[in-house]
Amino acid sequence: MNWFLFFIFAAVAVGMVLPAFWREDYRLQFPCLAGLTVLFQVALPMASLNTHPGEVSSGSMTRFSVMAILCLVAAWAGYQWWKPRRRMPLPEFDDKRLAVTALVLAVFGGFFSWRLGGITPDIDPVTTNWTGIATVYVFFAGVMRYGAMLAAIQYFRTKDWKLLLLILPQLWQYVSLFMNGRRSPTGEIMVVICVLLFFYRKWAVPLWAMVLGTFAMAVFCFNIGTIRATVNQPLSERIQAIKEADPLHAITTEGMAKDRNFVEIYNGVNFMEAKAQGGHYTLGLHLWNALVFSYVPAQFLGRDFKQGLMINLTDDTAQTSFAKSNGTCETGIGEAFMAFGYFGCGVFFALGVFMRWLWEGAVRNSVVHQFLFMLCALPAVMSFNIQLWTFINAVLNIGIFAGPLLWWSLLPGSRESVQPVSLNTAGRTAPPSLRPTFTFPMRSHARQVFSVHQRSPRRLS
């Protein structure tokens, strides 16, 4: 039964990717990215657990498999269901103020990144996570990439070379984080590069490159222990150590079982089993606790104050004697089930709707939609195998730090500005203002018609 459900899940994921064979504009859209991601990050660990039945019970694996299918289908359905209105509001920005916004965000985050490099982080002996002032610096240092991405968008639109000064420090940080074995920043910069090339160089990533890149990212993720363990060694020694570890073996069913690379799926299965037995669903209240944990600094307000803001939720894992290992997640699939049972798949339907809204605005040359798409694409697709909170936290963080400055950068009356659009499905048909008046060869195997509508820059008088 579990293998049957596994093949259904894999078939849905493949179905989400299939249009990318004949539609180049589809390759960066949420269903394609999600389908490719779950094939490597969810389906492979599920297969490993199915080949090792002693790890989890058959019934609990069945429950997870059914929920995984529901979540994947719901996300796809939400993306297909939402259609842009005939006149879709698109905010317009003053170029000078947008450049100032990028500068403020980049400098603000860069300052805390510099401060972080000058201290030795305290380590919690129980969780092995950073604690103390280092966590505050990390929190604020992440704002630097908001400024860099806005600067990158503006650079491609205005060709102002001074904007490169805001981009280069963040690029160096991405390289450093990659060398330190950080998965999310590595995936994020790949998405950013592909999005910029697509919208501003009219170049669609070949499908073979996307598949190869997703496979390489999976190898990177499932060998993360080896990569991080050698971080202080010379590069030649690191490469040799990774070769000796046989990195491709880590993505096989046997390799995953040996190295516990299926741990997130394993956690999700066991958390769902505990909730099914206990019945104390969180109804989404756990997200409030995650909000308090992330945004209320105990260093300044005290642990008791912070703990007092949290909602006491029943931990059903006490009945099953399960405890997840430090530094691991429970998958967004499991998180949605723990909140609302099987109805939790509705959260992924909403996720699909949101990502469709971002894409429709991005193809209409909206700065804010392109900016949000760059930052939200990776958390959205990783919400299946990591956490839903990762995506929600990303949107919330952008709203807190970039939101007010973006509001200030709006042109007067731009909220009344609209761009006529035609109703379409998944970005297949371009709106009237985007319909091409010329053709050009895209640098991939197929020749496609594509055009990005460029509004003439407007500035405050």
Backbone hydrogen bonds, N-H to C=O, Kabsch-Sander energy under -0.5 kcal/mol:
donor,donor_aa,acceptor,acceptor_aa,energy
5,L,1,M,-2.3
6,F,2,N,-2.2
7,F,3,W,-2.2
8,I,4,F,-1.7
9,F,5,L,-2.5
10,A,6,F,-2.7
11,A,7,F,-2.3
12,V,8,I,-2.3
13,A,9,F,-2.2
14,V,10,A,-2.5
15,G,11,A,-2.4
16,M,12,V,-1.8
17,V,13,A,-0.9
17,V,14,V,-0.7
18,L,14,V,-2.0
20,A,17,V,-2.3
21,F,18,L,-2.4
22,W,19,P,-1.0
23,R,19,P,-1.6
26,Y,23,R,-0.9
27,R,24,E,-1.1
29,Q,26,Y,-1.5
33,L,29,Q,-2.2
34,A,30,F,-3.1
35,G,31,P,-2.6
36,L,32,C,-2.4
37,T,33,L,-2.1
38,V,34,A,-2.7
39,L,35,G,-1.4
40,F,36,L,-1.1
40,F,37,T,-0.5
41,Q,37,T,-3.2
42,V,38,V,-1.8
43,A,38,V,-3.5
44,L,39,L,-0.7
46,M,42,V,-2.2
47,A,43,A,-2.5
48,S,44,L,-2.1
49,L,45,P,-2.3
50,N,46,M,-2.2
51,T,47,A,-1.7
52,H,48,S,-0.5
52,H,49,L,-0.6
55,E,52,H,-2.1
61,M,57,S,-1.9
62,T,58,S,-2.1
63,R,59,G,-2.1
64,F,60,S,-1.9
65,S,61,M,-2.4
66,V,62,T,-2.4
67,M,63,R,-2.2
68,A,64,F,-2.7
69,I,65,S,-2.1
70,L,66,V,-2.4
71,C,67,M,-2.6
72,L,68,A,-2.2
73,V,69,I,-2.6
74,A,70,L,-2.6
75,A,71,C,-2.2
76,W,72,L,-2.0
77,A,73,V,-2.8
78,G,74,A,-2.7
79,Y,75,A,-1.8
80,Q,76,W,-2.0
81,W,77,A,-2.3
82,W,78,G,-1.6
88,M,86,R,-0.5
88,M,419,Q,-1.4
90,L,417,S,-1.4
94,D,409,S,-2.8
95,D,458,R,-0.7
98,L,94,D,-2.4
99,A,95,D,-1.9
100,V,96,K,-2.0
101,T,97,R,-2.5
102,A,98,L,-2.2
103,L,99,A,-2.2
104,V,100,V,-2.8
105,L,101,T,-2.4
106,A,102,A,-2.4
107,V,103,L,-2.6
108,F,104,V,-2.6
109,G,105,L,-2.4
110,G,106,A,-2.4
111,F,107,V,-2.2
112,F,108,F,-1.4
113,S,109,G,-2.0
114,W,110,G,-2.3
115,R,111,F,-2.1
116,L,112,F,-2.3
117,G,113,S,-1.6
118,G,115,R,-1.1
119,I,116,L,-1.4
122,D,131,T,-0.9
124,D,129,N,-3.1
128,T,124,D,-2.5
131,T,122,D,-2.3
134,A,131,T,-0.6
135,T,132,G,-1.2
136,V,132,G,-0.7
137,Y,133,I,-2.1
138,V,134,A,-2.4
139,F,135,T,-1.9
140,F,136,V,-2.0
141,A,137,Y,-2.4
142,G,138,V,-1.3
143,V,140,F,-1.6
144,M,141,A,-1.6
145,R,142,G,-0.8
146,Y,143,V,-1.1
147,G,143,V,-1.3
148,A,144,M,-1.9
149,M,145,R,-2.3
150,L,146,Y,-2.2
151,A,147,G,-2.3
152,A,148,A,-2.1
153,I,149,M,-2.3
154,Q,150,L,-2.5
155,Y,151,A,-2.3
156,F,152,A,-2.0
157,R,153,I,-1.3
158,T,154,Q,-2.9
159,K,155,Y,-2.7
161,W,159,K,-0.9
163,L,160,D,-1.6
164,L,161,W,-1.7
165,L,162,K,-1.2
166,L,163,L,-1.4
167,I,163,L,-0.7
168,L,164,L,-2.5
171,L,167,I,-2.0
172,W,168,L,-2.3
173,Q,169,P,-1.8
174,Y,170,Q,-2.4
175,V,171,L,-2.1
176,S,172,W,-2.3
177,L,173,Q,-2.7
178,F,174,Y,-2.2
179,M,175,V,-2.3
180,N,176,S,-1.3
181,G,178,F,-1.6
182,R,177,L,-2.6
183,R,181,G,-0.6
186,T,182,R,-0.9
187,G,183,R,-2.4
188,E,184,S,-2.5
189,I,185,P,-2.2
190,M,186,T,-1.3
191,V,187,G,-1.9
192,V,188,E,-2.5
193,I,189,I,-2.2
194,C,190,M,-2.0
195,V,191,V,-2.5
196,L,192,V,-2.4
197,L,193,I,-2.3
198,F,194,C,-2.0
199,F,195,V,-2.5
200,Y,196,L,-2.3
201,R,197,L,-1.3
203,W,197,L,-2.0
204,A,202,K,-0.5
210,M,206,P,-1.8
211,V,207,L,-2.6
212,L,208,W,-2.4
213,G,209,A,-2.7
214,T,210,M,-2.5
215,F,211,V,-2.4
216,A,212,L,-2.7
217,M,213,G,-2.3
218,A,214,T,-1.9
219,V,215,F,-2.3
220,F,216,A,-2.4
221,C,217,M,-2.6
222,F,218,A,-2.7
223,N,219,V,-0.8
224,I,221,C,-1.3
227,I,223,N,-2.1
228,R,224,I,-2.5
229,A,225,G,-1.8
230,T,226,T,-1.0
231,V,228,R,-1.2
233,Q,230,T,-1.9
238,R,234,P,-2.3
239,I,235,L,-2.5
240,Q,236,S,-2.0
241,A,237,E,-2.4
242,I,238,R,-2.3
243,K,239,I,-2.2
244,E,240,Q,-2.3
245,A,241,A,-1.3
246,D,243,K,-1.6
249,H,246,D,-1.2
250,A,246,D,-0.7
250,A,247,P,-0.8
251,I,248,L,-1.2
252,T,249,H,-1.5
256,M,252,T,-2.6
257,A,253,T,-1.5
258,K,254,E,-2.3
259,D,255,G,-2.5
260,R,256,M,-0.8
261,N,256,M,-1.7
262,F,256,M,-0.7
263,V,260,R,-1.2
266,Y,262,F,-2.9
267,N,263,V,-2.9
268,G,264,E,-2.5
269,V,265,I,-2.6
270,N,266,Y,-2.0
271,F,267,N,-2.9
272,M,268,G,-2.3
273,E,269,V,-1.9
274,A,270,N,-2.1
275,K,271,F,-2.3
276,A,272,M,-2.5
277,Q,273,E,-1.7
278,G,274,A,-2.9
279,G,275,K,-3.1
281,Y,279,G,-1.4
282,T,338,M,-2.4
283,L,339,A,-1.9
285,L,282,T,-2.1
287,L,284,G,-1.5
288,W,285,L,-0.7
289,N,285,L,-1.4
290,A,286,H,-2.1
291,L,287,L,-2.1
292,V,288,W,-2.5
293,F,289,N,-2.6
294,S,290,A,-2.0
295,Y,291,L,-2.3
296,V,292,V,-2.0
298,A,296,V,-0.7
300,F,297,P,-1.0
301,L,297,P,-2.3
302,G,298,A,-1.6
306,K,302,G,-1.9
307,Q,303,R,-3.0
308,G,304,D,-2.1
309,L,305,F,-0.9
309,L,306,K,-0.7
310,M,306,K,-0.6
310,M,307,Q,-0.9
313,L,311,I,-0.8
316,D,314,T,-1.0
318,A,315,D,-1.3
319,Q,316,D,-1.6
320,T,316,D,-0.6
321,S,317,T,-1.3
322,F,317,T,-1.4
328,T,325,S,-1.3
331,T,386,I,-1.6
332,G,383,S,-0.9
333,I,384,F,-1.2
335,E,331,T,-2.2
336,A,332,G,-2.5
337,F,333,I,-1.7
338,M,334,G,-2.4
339,A,335,E,-1.1
340,F,336,A,-2.4
341,G,337,F,-2.7
343,F,340,F,-1.1
344,G,341,G,-1.9
345,C,342,Y,-1.6
346,G,343,F,-2.0
347,V,344,G,-1.9
348,F,344,G,-0.6
348,F,345,C,-0.6
349,F,345,C,-1.3
350,A,346,G,-2.0
351,L,347,V,-1.8
352,G,348,F,-2.2
353,V,349,F,-2.0
354,F,350,A,-2.4
355,M,351,L,-2.3
356,R,352,G,-1.9
357,W,353,V,-2.2
358,L,354,F,-2.2
359,W,355,M,-2.1
360,E,356,R,-2.7
361,G,357,W,-1.8
362,A,358,L,-2.3
363,V,359,W,-2.5
364,R,361,G,-0.5
365,N,362,A,-1.7
366,S,361,G,-1.9
367,V,365,N,-0.5
370,Q,366,S,-2.2
371,F,367,V,-2.6
372,L,368,V,-2.5
373,F,369,H,-2.5
374,M,370,Q,-2.2
375,L,371,F,-1.5
376,C,372,L,-2.4
377,A,373,F,-2.1
380,A,376,C,-2.3
381,V,377,A,-2.2
382,M,378,L,-2.5
383,S,379,P,-0.7
383,S,380,A,-0.6
384,F,381,V,-0.8
386,I,382,M,-2.3
391,F,387,Q,-0.6
391,F,388,L,-0.6
392,I,388,L,-2.2
393,N,389,W,-3.2
394,A,390,T,-1.5
395,V,391,F,-2.1
396,L,392,I,-2.4
397,N,393,N,-2.7
398,I,394,A,-2.1
399,G,395,V,-2.2
400,I,396,L,-2.1
401,F,397,N,-2.3
402,A,398,I,-2.1
403,G,398,I,-1.7
406,L,402,A,-2.5
407,W,403,G,-2.3
408,W,404,P,-2.0
409,S,405,L,-1.4
410,L,406,L,-0.5
410,L,407,W,-1.1
411,L,92,E,-2.6
414,S,411,L,-2.2
416,E,413,G,-1.5
417,S,414,S,-1.3
419,Q,88,M,-1.7
421,V,86,R,-3.0
426,A,424,N,-0.5
428,R,425,T,-2.0
433,S,420,P,-0.7
434,L,431,P,-1.7
435,R,431,P,-1.2
435,R,432,P,-0.7
440,F,448,Q,-0.7
444,S,442,M,-2.5
448,Q,446,A,-0.6
450,F,448,Q,-0.5
453,H,451,S,-0.6
455,R,453,H,-0.6
